């Protein structure tokens, strides 16, 4: 399951959310401002506090944008070329 850590008001997070929805990629959003547990989880998993950060099968793409997510998901075989 793809997990997406986001923060309220983050324009890059909105961009990645829109991209994932447009591509119909299933994911779980974990908003870190409203949920301190998710924030702790983000830091523990990624070693940093920035969003958007994606986690898929233990692999992490931190502090990213939609273009990098597209490339990463192709590498992970979630999206085809």
Order of alpha helices (4+ residues) and beta strands (2+ residues): beta-alpha-beta-alpha-beta-beta-alpha
